[in-house]
Amino acid sequence: MTFTSEQTYAFVMSPRLGDSLLAMVVVNNLVRNDFRVTVFSGQLTALRAWFPHIDIQPLPVGDAVIPCFDVVLHAFHADVLVSPAATATAAKALHARTVVFDDLPVYRQVKNMVDIHMELCERHFGVSEPVRENGMTPPTELRLTMDARRVIIHPVASDQQKSWRPQRFVKLARALKTQGFEPEFLLPKTALPQWQWLEAQGFRPTSPGSLDAVAARIAESGWVIGNDSGIGHLASNLGIPTVSLAMRRSIAQRWRPGWAPSRAVVALPLLPSRFLKEKFWKFLLSTGRVLRAFHALRRECGAPGIVTRTSPGLKAEPVADIRHAGG
C-alpha cells in the first residue's frame, strides 16, 4: 500500500500505555510532514493536553471509525477494530485498508522500539529525516518543580509475570533511603488495596489518580525504577532517567525506555530456555543488581555524589564519586 499526505489516517492505538507512547513517534513524524492523522486511544485521551499538536479522540466502539478514513493504522493485530456484527466479507474489506505494523519485517527487529518506529517512518512512509520525539510536552499551564532526590518506584505491571518480587522493591527502597533519596511507591488505584501492607514497612503507597496527574508527578521526580511497563516509557518520554526490570535480554533490548537515559536490568543468564527465564527471573534478579544499575545510570547522567550509609544485609556500591559520566 502506498502512503501519501493526501490520504487521511486513523491510528487506533493499543490499550497498553507503553505501546501507545511508542506508536506516537510515527504519528508525530507523519504530522510534522503534513499527513492528516487522527489518533483513537483509551489511554492517550487522558494526556490530550500533553500532545497539543495531535488530534486525539476516544477509542470508538467497534469499527464505527473505519469508513471515515482512507487508511487505518494499528501496531498489533489485537488492536484491530472489527464490529462483532461484521460479516466475513465486511471484515475482509476492513483489513484491505488496514495496516498492522507487526506484519512488517522492520517491526520485528531486535533493537530499541523508538528506533524501530523511526525506521518505519523512513522506509514505509517516506519521512526523510524522522525524529525520536513523539510530540509529548507538559502543558504550559503546569508549574512543575523537580525534586532530584525523589525516586518513583513502580512495582506493578499489567502482566503479573512481568512483576518483580514486592519485598525486593521494599529492600531497594530502604537502600535508596539510606543513601539520601526519597523513594515513593506509585501505584494504580486498582492496586492500592493489595499494597496497603507497605505502610507497615515504612512506605505509603500513593496513586495520583488520572494518567494526567501521574504524568505530572513523574515529571517532577528525579528518577524512576520499576517493572517493564508503560510507566517506564512515560517517564522516559518526559525526560526522566529510568531503570526497568525485564524478564529476558531480548525484551530488554527492544523495550528498554528509549528517550531519556535508561537501564534495562535482567537476571544473570543462568537458565537455558525462554520459558524458564520468564518463570524464574523475578527470583534470580537481586536487589543489589538493580541498585548497581541505578547508580550506573546516575553516573551516565553526571549526577552529583551522595554519601552512602550502608543498609543492613545489602551490599551497595559506593556513590561518593559519581559525578563523572560512564557506564
N, C-alpha and C positions, 0 to 999 in steps of 0.2 A: 504494500500500500504506500502510495506517495503522500507525503505530508507537505502542506503549503500553508502560508499565513492567511490565505483566502478562506480556508475551511474554519469551521467552528468546532471547538473541542470541549468535551465534558470529561473531567478526570474524576472518576468515582473512587474515593480513597479506601484503603484498608481500615478496618475498625481498630487497628493497632496504632498507637501513637508514634512509635519509632518509624514504622513503615511510612506513615503519612508525612512526617517531617522530612524523611529522606526523599520521598517522591516529589516533595515541593521544590527540590533542586531542579527537576525537569520543568515544573510549572513556571518557576521564576525565570529560567533561561528562555522558555518559549515566550512569556510575556515581554521580556526585555527585547525580543526580536519580533515584536508586533503580532504574535499569534493571539487569537481570541480564545481564552481558556476560562472555563468556569469549573471551580472545584466543588465537589459534593463530599461532605465529610461529617461524620458524627462527632469526631474528636476536635477538628480544627475550627468548627463554628464557635467554640468557646474561646478561641485565640484569634478571632477575626480582626480584632483591633491591633494585633501584633503583625498582621500581614496587610498593611494599608493599601498596597498596590495590586492586590489579588482579589478576585471575586470569589468568595467562599459562601456556599449555601448549605443548608441542612441536607442530610442524606435523604434522598427521595424514597418513597415506598415502591417496591417492585421496579418495573422498567419504565416508569412514567416519564423519566427524563430523556429517554433514548431518542424519540422522534424529533427532538428539537435541535439535535447536533449532527454534524457531518461525521465526526469520529468520536468514539468513546474509549477512554484510556483506563487501564487498570494495572496495578502492579502484579497481582496474582489472580489465578482463576477463581479462588474462593471469594473474591470481591465482585465478581461479575453479577450484575443485576439481571435477573430473569424473573418475571412475574410467575407466581405459582400457577396462574391460569393460562400461561402462554402455551400454545400448541408447539409441537416439534418443529413445524415449518417456521413459526414466528421466532422460536429460539435460534434456529439456524440463520435466519435473516439478521437477527440481532448480532450474532457472533461474526457475521460477514463484515461488519464495520466496527468491530470491537478489537482493540489491540491490547494484548496482555504481555507486559514486559517480561514476565518469567518464561515466555516462549522464545525469547531472543537469546542467542548464544552469549551476547555481551553481558547479559544479566546473570549468567551462571559462573562468572569468573571468581576465582578466589583472590579477591583484593577488596579494599575498603569500599563500602556501598556508596559513599559520596562520590568517589572516583568513578564507580560504575555508572552512576546516574549522569555524571558529566560526559563520559564516553558515549552513553546512549544518546544524549542530546546532539553530539557531534556527528555520530555515524548514522543515526536514523532520522533526525530532524534537521540536519544541515546547519546546526549552530556552529559557526566558525571558531569562536573563542568562548566556550562555556565557562561560567563562573561557579565557584563552590557554594556560594551563598544561596539560600532558599527564600530570601525575601523577608525573613523574620527580624523584627526590630521592636524594642519596647515602645509602647505608646508614649507620645510626647507629654501627656499629662501626668505620667507616673514620675514620682520623685524617689528614685532608688538610692539607697545608702548601703554600700557594700561593706560587709564585715569579713575580712580576710581570715579571721580565726574560725568562722563557722564552717563546719564540715557537715553537709547534709548526708545522712545515711538513709538509703532507700533499700529496705530489706525484703521487699516483696516483688513478685513478678506474676504476670498473667498465667504462666505455666509453673506449677509447683516444682516441677523437675528442674527449673532454672533458678531455684531459690537456694541460696547458701544456708547453712545451719544458723538458726536465730541466736543461739548462745555465742557463736563466734562473732556475730555482729556486736553483741554486747561486750565481749572481750576486746574487740577492736576499738569500740567507743571508749572503754576505760583507758586503754593505752593512749588514745588521742588526747583524752582529758588530762592525763599526767604530763603530756607534752605541751600543754598550754592552749590546746584547741577547744572549741566548743561544739562537740558533736550533737546533732539534732536528728532524731528519727522522724522521717517524713513518710506518712502512710496514706493510702486512700481511705476515705471514710468507711468503706465497707470492711476494711481490715482492722479498724481500731478495736473492736471488741476482743479480737484474738490476740491483741498486743498490749492489753492493759497491764499484764504482768511486768512490763518494763519499768513501771513506777517503783516496784519493789527492788529493782536493780539500780535505781538512781537516775533513770531516764524517763521522761514523759513523752509518750507518743503524740505526735501532732499531725493534724490534717488541715491545710489552709482552706479546703473546700473546693471551689471550682478550679478547673485547669488554669484559668487565667490567674487566680491567686497563687497557685502552685508555681507558675512561671515567674511571677513577681518575687516570691520568696527565694527561689533558686537564684534568680538574677542578683539578689542581694547577698549571696553567700560566696565563700571563697573557693570551696571545693565540693565535689560530690563523689561518694563511694556507694556502689550498690550493685544489685543483680543486673544481669544483661536484660535491659528493659527500656521502654520508651523514655523514662525519666532521665537516663543517662544521655540519650540523644538530645532531649530537650535542654539539659544543662550545657552540653557541648555547643548546641545551636546558639545559646545565649552567651557563649564565650567563657564558660566556667570549666576549668580543668576537671577531668573525670577519670575515676578508676572504675571499671566494670568487671564483673566476675563472670567468666564464661565457662561452659562445660567442656569445650574442646578447642584445639588450636585453630582449626579451620573456621569455626564460628567466630573466634576472636579476630581473625584476620579480616573477615567480611563485615562483622557487625560492631567492631570497636567504634565508639563515637568518633566522628571524623571531621569535626570543625575545630574546636579548641584542642590544645594538647591533652592527650589521654593515654591511659594504660589499660590494656585488657589482660587480666590475670587468669591463668589456668593452673590446674594442679600439675605437679611433676608427672611426666609421662611414664607412669608405672604400669598401666593397664593396656592390653593389646588391642581391644576392639572398641568400636564406637559405642556399642551397647553398654559395655562395662564402664567406659569413661563417663557416659551420660548418667549412669545409675549411681556411681560412687564418687563423682568429682567433688561433691559437697563435703564428703568425709576426708578426702585427701588434700583439699586446699586449706592450708594452715592460715591462722590469723597473722603470724609473723610474715608470711609471704605477701599477703595483701598489704600489710603495713610497709614493707620494704618497697613495694610498687608505688605506694602513695608518696614516700619520700623521694623515690627516683623521679616521679612526676614533678615534685616540688623543685628538685634540682634543675630539671629541664626548664621550669618556669622562672628560675632565678629567684625563688622565694627567699626571704630573709631567714636566718637561723633562729631556732627556738631551743632553749635549754631543756634537755630531756630529764625527766625524773623517771627512774625505772619502775615499770609496772610489775608487781609480783607475778611470777610464772610466765612472763613474756619476754623474749629476747628482742629488743627493739634496737635498730641500728642507730648510731649517734647522729644527731641532726644539727650539731652546733656549726658545722661548716657546709651549709647547703646553699650558699649564695651563688655558686658557680653552676652554670648550665651543664647538663650532661645526662647520660642515660643510666 
